[in-house]
Amino acid sequence: MNTVERVEKGAAAAAAFLGVTKAARDSALDLIAERLIQARPDIEKANIADITAAEASGLPGPLLKRLAFSGTKIDDSIEGIRALRRLPDPLGRVLEARLLDEGLILRRVSCPIGLVAMIFESRPDALVQMACLAAKSGNAIVLKGGSEALTTNRVLVCVIAAAGEEAGLPKDWLTALETRAEIGELLDLDQYVDLVIPRGSKEFVARIKATSRIPVLGHSDGVCHVYLHEDADPEMAKAIVLDSKTQYPAVCNAAEVLLVHRAYAEQHILPLLQALAAKGVYLDLCPRSVSLLEASRGAGIHYSIKTDENWSIEYLDLRMAVKIVDSLDAAISHINRYGSGHTDAIVSASGEAARRFMTGVDSADVFHNASTRFSDGYRFGLGAEVGISTGKLHARGPMGLEGLTTYKWLLEGSGQIVADYASGGKSFVHRDLPLDAGRE
C-alpha cells in the first residue's frame, strides 16, 4: 500500500472517529497500557537494537539519550496513559452558548481536528504520547519517527494500533510511515491531512514548514533561560538552576542560558558556578563572569570565555551559557531577543519583579521561582503532550488534549429565516447563556 492509500484510509478513520464514544476511547487507553506492559520485553529488545546501531553510526549523545526507551521511561509512559485516561472528555464541551432570539440557540462545541500527522526524531516515548493523545481526543493519526528508532517504533505501532482497534477505535486510526521519501509525499496531501506537528531541531521544523501546504504547528529551539534577580535566595536559586540544567539536559525545556543580575553575581556567583561544575556542566562565561570568577580564585570550573553574541544556542547537553546583566529590564530584553519563546524563569523574592518579568517576557511558558523543567504536558496536568508550541496561534506551550481539538458552531432553531431579521420584522437578542443551556 502506497503513502496516498494509507493516508486516505487515515482520513476515512478520522471521519469514523466522530461516532466513537468516550467509553470506547477510554477503553482503548486502558487496553493500550495493558498491552504495552505485556510487550515490554519485545520493546526493550528492539530498543537495544536501535541504540546499538545508533552508537555504531555515531549518533550524538543527546539524541542517544532521547532514543533510549526502557526502565523508568516505559514506566513513565504507562503512568502518562493512565493519567490521560482519568482526564475529562475533551470532545463535546460547550465553549459558548448564546440566545440569538427566542427558540434560536447558538453553541460553540469542541470537536476533533481530524487527521493529524506527527513527524519526530528519536524519542519512542513521544510516539506513545502522541498516539494516546490522538485516541483520547478522537483524532486519527499518521506517525513518522526517525530512522534511528525504526525497530522500537515498529513494535510500538503494532501494539498500540492493534489494541486501539480491538477496543473499538476505527480501523487504520493509527498509520505509520518509515522513510524520508514518504514525508515528502505526506506533505503534499493537504486534501486529507488537517495538521502537521513536527518535533525536532529548529532546522527540521523549519524544513517541514517550508515544504508543506498543510498547517504546521511546532516549536523551534528550546533556548530556555533562568534569570536570578538581585534579591534571589541563594539556596533556592542554586536548586532551580541545577534542576533546570542538569535534571535532564537533553530535552527542550532544559535551561541553556543563565542570566544573573550584577548585584547578585557580586555576592553569590562563585558557589553557583562551582555547583554547576560539580554536576559536570561546562560553562560559556561572559567576560564579566570571568572577571568575578578569577577575582574569587574559583578553581575546578571548566569554562570558556564567550566573546561572541550568539546567545541562541540549544546545547541539549551539560553545557550552559552565563551572562551578567545590569537590570531586570536588561534580562527581559535579552530573553526576548535571543530566546526561542519556549520557557523562561525568574528567581526573585519580589512579587513586583516577578510580575514585570512574567508580563514582559514573550514566551509560551514563564515561571517564577520554579524550574524550567516544569514545562511539560504531564506536569501541567494535561495527561501528556504532543509537543511544546512556541507559536501564538491555536495552541501555545505544552500541547495536550485541548490543542488537538477545534470547534464547530451548532445552531438550533425553530423555523427562523434571515429575511425576517433583515426586514426589521424581528430583532436579535444576543444574550449569553449558561454553557449547559438548551442541551438535553
DRENLUMDO-212879 format. One record per residue (C-alpha): residue in one letter; y, z, x. Coordinates in nm, 2 decimals, m for minus. Each point is the difference from the previous one (the first is absolute). Layout:
type_yy_zz_xx
A_Y_Z_X
...
***
This chain:
type_yy_zz_xx
M_0.00_0.00_0.00
N_0.33_m0.10_0.15
T_0.32_0.20_0.00
V_0.16_m0.16_m0.30
E_m0.31_0.06_m0.21
R_m0.02_0.36_0.11
V_0.37_0.07_m0.08
E_m0.04_m0.18_m0.33
K_m0.28_0.24_m0.09
G_0.22_0.29_0.11
A_0.28_m0.12_m0.23
A_m0.26_m0.01_m0.29
A_m0.10_0.35_0.09
A_0.36_0.11_m0.02
A_0.03_m0.13_m0.35
A_m0.33_0.17_m0.10
F_0.13_0.33_0.15
L_0.25_0.03_m0.28
G_m0.27_0.09_m0.23
V_m0.17_0.26_0.22
T_0.05_0.36_m0.11
K_0.12_0.30_0.20
A_m0.34_0.15_m0.03
A_m0.17_m0.30_0.16
R_0.26_m0.01_0.28
D_m0.05_0.37_0.07
S_m0.37_m0.03_m0.01
A_0.02_m0.28_0.25
L_0.18_0.23_0.24
D_m0.27_0.27_m0.04
L_m0.27_m0.25_0.07
I_0.18_m0.15_0.30
A_0.03_0.34_0.16
E_m0.36_0.07_m0.07
R_m0.12_m0.33_0.15
L_0.22_0.04_0.31
I_m0.16_0.33_0.07
Q_m0.35_m0.15_m0.04
A_0.10_m0.30_0.23
R_0.16_0.22_0.26
P_m0.27_m0.07_0.27
D_0.04_m0.37_m0.05
I_0.38_0.02_0.01
E_0.00_0.21_0.32
K_m0.26_m0.24_0.17
A_0.22_m0.30_m0.09
N_0.31_0.18_0.13
I_m0.17_0.08_0.33
A_m0.08_m0.37_0.04
D_0.36_m0.10_m0.07
I_0.14_0.26_0.24
T_m0.24_m0.11_0.28
A_0.10_m0.36_m0.04
A_0.37_0.09_m0.02
E_m0.01_0.20_0.32
A_m0.18_m0.28_0.18
S_0.28_m0.24_m0.12
G_0.27_0.23_0.13
L_0.15_0.10_m0.34
P_0.30_0.23_0.07
G_m0.06_0.38_m0.03
P_0.22_0.05_m0.31
L_m0.20_m0.27_m0.19
L_m0.33_0.15_0.11
K_0.11_0.33_m0.15
R_0.08_m0.17_m0.33
L_m0.33_m0.19_0.01
A_m0.21_0.32_0.01
F_m0.16_0.09_m0.33
S_m0.24_0.29_0.01
G_m0.02_0.37_m0.02
T_0.32_0.16_m0.15
K_0.15_m0.35_m0.07
I_m0.28_m0.07_m0.25
D_0.03_0.36_m0.14
D_0.37_m0.06_m0.05
S_m0.06_m0.33_m0.17
I_m0.25_0.16_m0.25
E_0.25_0.28_m0.07
G_0.27_m0.26_m0.05
I_m0.21_m0.17_m0.26
R_m0.07_0.32_m0.18
A_0.37_0.09_0.00
L_0.08_m0.34_m0.14
R_m0.25_0.05_m0.27
R_0.18_0.31_m0.11
L_0.33_m0.17_m0.05
P_0.13_m0.10_m0.34
D_m0.05_m0.36_m0.12
P_0.29_m0.21_0.14
L_m0.05_m0.26_m0.28
G_0.13_0.00_m0.35
R_0.28_0.26_0.09
V_0.31_m0.04_m0.22
L_0.29_m0.02_0.24
E_0.27_m0.07_m0.26
A_0.01_0.01_m0.38
R_0.29_m0.12_m0.21
L_0.07_m0.05_m0.37
L_0.18_m0.34_m0.03
D_0.02_0.03_m0.38
E_m0.20_0.16_m0.28
G_m0.35_m0.12_0.04
L_0.07_m0.17_0.33
I_m0.12_0.20_0.30
L_0.00_m0.11_0.36
R_m0.21_0.16_0.28
R_m0.03_m0.07_0.37
V_m0.36_0.07_0.10
S_m0.18_0.01_0.34
C_m0.27_m0.26_0.07
P_m0.18_m0.14_0.30
I_0.15_m0.26_0.23
G_m0.31_m0.22_m0.01
L_m0.16_m0.15_0.31
V_0.12_0.18_0.32
A_m0.08_m0.13_0.35
M_0.00_0.25_0.29
I_m0.01_m0.12_0.36
F_m0.04_0.27_0.26
E_m0.09_0.07_0.36
S_m0.26_0.24_0.14
R_m0.03_0.31_m0.23
P_m0.31_m0.02_m0.22
D_0.12_0.31_m0.18
A_0.29_m0.21_m0.13
L_m0.25_m0.23_m0.17
V_m0.15_0.30_m0.19
Q_0.35_0.12_m0.11
M_0.11_m0.35_m0.11
A_m0.31_m0.08_m0.20
C_0.00_0.34_m0.18
L_0.37_m0.02_m0.08
A_m0.07_m0.34_m0.14
A_m0.29_0.13_m0.22
K_0.21_0.29_m0.13
S_0.30_m0.22_m0.08
G_m0.19_m0.28_m0.16
N_0.07_m0.27_0.26
A_m0.24_m0.25_0.14
I_0.03_m0.01_0.38
V_m0.06_m0.24_0.29
L_m0.05_0.17_0.33
K_0.03_m0.15_0.35
G_m0.06_0.24_0.29
G_0.03_m0.06_0.37
S_m0.28_m0.17_0.18
E_m0.04_0.31_0.22
A_m0.13_0.19_m0.31
L_m0.21_m0.28_m0.14
T_m0.33_0.17_0.00
T_0.13_0.33_m0.14
N_0.20_m0.18_m0.27
R_m0.30_m0.20_m0.11
V_m0.20_0.31_m0.07
L_0.29_0.17_m0.18
V_0.08_m0.30_m0.22
C_m0.37_m0.04_m0.10
V_m0.03_0.37_m0.09
I_0.34_0.03_m0.18
A_m0.02_m0.33_m0.19
A_m0.35_0.06_m0.13
A_0.08_0.36_m0.10
G_0.31_m0.12_m0.20
E_m0.19_m0.27_m0.18
E_m0.29_0.24_m0.08
A_0.25_0.24_m0.15
G_0.16_m0.26_m0.23
L_0.27_m0.17_0.20
P_0.02_m0.38_m0.03
K_m0.22_m0.22_0.21
D_0.19_m0.12_0.31
W_0.26_0.28_m0.03
L_m0.02_0.03_0.38
T_0.00_m0.31_0.22
A_m0.02_0.01_0.38
L_0.12_m0.27_0.24
E_m0.10_0.00_0.37
T_0.16_m0.28_0.19
R_0.36_m0.07_0.11
A_m0.02_m0.35_m0.16
E_m0.07_0.16_m0.33
I_0.33_0.20_0.02
G_0.19_m0.33_0.02
E_m0.18_m0.13_m0.31
L_0.05_0.32_m0.18
L_0.38_0.00_0.05
D_0.02_m0.34_m0.16
L_m0.16_0.12_m0.33
D_0.31_0.14_m0.17
Q_m0.13_m0.12_m0.33
Y_m0.28_0.26_0.02
V_0.13_0.28_0.22
D_0.28_0.22_m0.13
L_0.08_0.21_0.31
V_m0.09_0.01_0.37
I_0.01_0.33_0.19
P_m0.03_m0.03_0.38
R_m0.07_0.30_0.22
G_0.05_m0.05_0.37
S_0.25_m0.06_0.27
K_0.36_m0.11_m0.06
E_m0.09_m0.35_0.13
F_m0.31_m0.01_m0.22
V_0.20_0.09_m0.32
A_0.28_m0.24_0.09
R_m0.25_m0.28_0.04
I_m0.15_0.06_m0.34
K_0.34_0.01_m0.16
A_0.10_m0.33_0.17
T_m0.31_m0.19_m0.11
S_m0.05_0.11_m0.36
R_0.15_m0.10_m0.33
I_m0.16_0.31_m0.16
P_0.22_0.31_m0.01
V_m0.07_0.22_0.30
L_0.04_0.38_0.02
G_m0.04_0.15_0.34
H_0.15_0.22_0.27
S_0.13_m0.09_0.34
D_m0.05_0.23_0.30
G_m0.02_0.37_m0.05
V_0.29_0.10_0.23
C_0.03_0.35_m0.13
H_0.24_0.26_0.13
V_0.03_0.38_0.02
Y_0.36_0.12_0.05
L_0.06_0.36_0.12
H_0.34_0.13_m0.12
E_0.19_0.24_0.20
D_m0.11_0.30_m0.21
A_m0.37_m0.09_m0.01
D_m0.25_0.29_0.04
P_m0.17_m0.07_0.34
E_m0.35_0.10_m0.11
M_0.02_m0.20_m0.32
A_0.15_m0.29_0.19
K_m0.29_0.01_0.25
A_m0.27_0.02_m0.26
I_0.15_m0.29_m0.21
V_0.06_m0.23_0.31
L_m0.35_0.06_0.13
D_m0.16_m0.06_m0.33
S_0.21_m0.31_m0.07
K_m0.09_m0.15_0.34
T_m0.35_0.13_0.10
Q_m0.19_0.09_m0.32
Y_m0.11_m0.37_m0.02
P_0.22_m0.22_0.21
A_m0.16_m0.34_m0.09
V_0.14_m0.01_m0.36
C_0.32_m0.14_m0.14
N_0.14_0.34_m0.11
A_m0.03_0.16_0.35
A_0.35_0.06_0.15
E_0.10_m0.23_0.28
V_0.35_0.12_0.07
L_0.13_0.35_0.05
L_0.38_0.04_m0.05
V_0.15_0.32_0.12
H_0.35_0.14_m0.07
R_0.17_0.06_0.33
A_0.06_0.37_m0.08
Y_m0.37_0.05_m0.07
A_m0.10_m0.19_0.30
E_0.20_0.21_0.24
Q_m0.19_0.31_m0.11
H_m0.34_m0.11_m0.11
I_m0.10_m0.35_0.12
L_m0.20_0.11_0.31
P_m0.27_0.21_m0.18
L_m0.03_m0.27_m0.27
L_m0.06_m0.28_0.26
Q_m0.25_0.22_0.18
A_m0.19_0.06_m0.33
L_m0.01_m0.38_m0.05
A_m0.12_m0.06_0.35
A_m0.27_0.27_m0.04
K_m0.13_m0.21_m0.29
G_m0.02_m0.31_0.23
V_0.32_m0.17_m0.13
Y_0.17_m0.23_0.25
L_0.38_0.01_m0.06
D_0.26_m0.28_0.02
L_0.32_0.22_0.05
C_0.36_m0.10_m0.03
P_0.21_0.07_0.31
R_0.16_0.31_m0.16
S_m0.35_0.14_m0.07
V_m0.10_m0.07_0.36
S_0.31_0.19_0.13
L_m0.08_0.31_m0.20
L_m0.37_m0.02_0.11
E_0.09_m0.03_0.36
A_0.26_0.28_m0.03
S_m0.27_0.22_m0.14
R_m0.25_m0.11_0.27
G_m0.25_m0.09_m0.27
A_m0.34_m0.07_0.16
G_m0.32_m0.15_m0.13
I_0.19_m0.24_m0.23
H_m0.09_m0.37_0.03
Y_0.29_m0.22_m0.09
S_0.20_m0.31_0.07
I_0.38_m0.04_m0.03
K_0.09_m0.21_m0.30
T_0.29_m0.22_0.09
D_m0.04_m0.28_m0.26
E_0.10_0.01_m0.36
N_m0.34_m0.09_m0.15
W_m0.04_0.31_m0.22
S_m0.22_m0.19_m0.25
I_m0.34_0.03_0.17
E_m0.30_0.11_m0.20
Y_m0.23_0.15_0.27
L_m0.29_0.10_m0.22
D_m0.11_0.21_0.30
L_0.08_0.32_0.19
R_0.34_m0.12_0.10
M_0.35_0.09_m0.14
A_0.36_m0.10_0.06
V_0.25_0.28_0.02
K_0.38_m0.03_m0.05
I_0.28_0.26_0.00
V_0.26_m0.07_m0.27
D_0.34_0.16_m0.04
S_0.00_0.07_m0.37
L_m0.19_m0.03_m0.33
D_0.19_m0.31_m0.08
A_m0.11_m0.16_0.33
A_m0.36_0.08_m0.09
I_0.03_m0.16_m0.34
S_0.17_m0.30_0.15
H_m0.27_m0.04_0.26
I_m0.28_0.02_m0.25
N_0.15_m0.25_m0.24
R_0.06_m0.24_0.29
Y_m0.33_0.03_0.19
G_m0.25_0.14_m0.26
S_m0.23_m0.19_m0.21
G_0.08_0.17_m0.34
H_m0.34_0.18_0.01
T_0.03_0.38_0.04
D_0.26_0.22_0.17
A_0.04_0.37_0.02
I_0.26_0.26_0.08
V_m0.06_0.35_0.12
S_0.29_0.22_m0.09
A_0.09_0.35_m0.14
S_0.30_m0.16_m0.18
G_m0.05_m0.12_m0.36
E_0.32_m0.20_0.03
A_m0.11_m0.17_0.32
A_m0.34_m0.08_m0.17
R_0.18_m0.14_m0.31
R_0.22_m0.22_0.21
F_m0.30_m0.13_0.20
M_m0.22_m0.06_m0.30
T_0.28_m0.18_m0.18
G_0.11_m0.20_0.29
V_m0.33_m0.12_0.15
D_m0.11_m0.32_m0.17
S_m0.38_0.04_0.02
A_m0.28_0.01_m0.24
D_m0.09_0.36_0.09
V_0.26_0.25_0.13
F_m0.12_0.36_0.07
H_0.16_0.34_0.07
N_m0.18_0.25_0.22
A_m0.33_m0.19_m0.04
S_m0.22_m0.23_0.22
T_0.03_m0.37_m0.04
R_m0.38_0.00_m0.04
F_0.04_0.11_m0.37
S_0.09_m0.35_m0.08
D_m0.33_m0.09_m0.16
G_m0.12_m0.08_m0.34
Y_m0.28_0.27_0.00
R_0.24_0.27_0.12
F_0.26_m0.11_m0.26
G_m0.26_0.06_m0.27
L_m0.03_m0.38_m0.07
G_m0.38_0.02_0.06
A_0.02_m0.27_0.27
E_0.23_m0.29_0.10
V_m0.02_m0.37_0.06
G_0.27_0.04_0.27
I_0.35_0.11_0.06
S_0.27_m0.23_m0.14
T_0.32_m0.01_0.19
G_0.16_m0.25_m0.23
K_0.22_0.10_m0.29
L_m0.14_m0.20_m0.29
H_m0.29_0.10_m0.23
A_m0.15_0.27_0.22
R_0.13_0.21_0.29
G_m0.17_0.25_0.23
P_m0.37_0.08_m0.05
M_m0.12_m0.25_m0.25
G_m0.27_0.15_m0.23
L_m0.10_m0.07_m0.36
E_0.36_m0.04_m0.14
G_0.07_m0.27_0.27
L_m0.31_m0.19_m0.13
T_0.14_m0.02_m0.35
T_0.26_m0.20_m0.17
Y_0.11_0.02_m0.37
K_0.02_m0.20_m0.32
W_0.24_0.02_m0.29
L_m0.18_0.06_m0.34
L_0.20_m0.05_m0.32
E_m0.14_0.12_m0.33
G_0.19_m0.14_m0.31
S_m0.04_m0.03_m0.37
G_0.11_m0.36_m0.06
Q_0.35_0.00_0.17
I_0.16_m0.32_0.12
V_0.29_m0.06_0.24
A_0.20_m0.21_m0.25
D_0.07_0.31_m0.21
Y_0.16_0.17_0.30
A_0.18_m0.31_0.12
S_0.17_m0.04_m0.34
G_0.11_0.36_m0.01
G_m0.22_0.08_m0.30
K_m0.18_0.26_0.21
S_0.11_0.21_0.29
F_m0.20_0.15_0.29
V_m0.04_0.38_0.03
H_m0.11_0.01_0.37
R_m0.10_0.37_m0.01
D_m0.23_0.13_0.27
L_m0.32_0.17_m0.13
P_m0.25_0.25_0.14
L_m0.25_m0.18_0.21
D_m0.28_0.05_m0.25
A_0.20_m0.13_m0.29
G_m0.16_m0.27_m0.22
R_m0.34_0.05_0.16
E_m0.32_0.09_m0.18
***
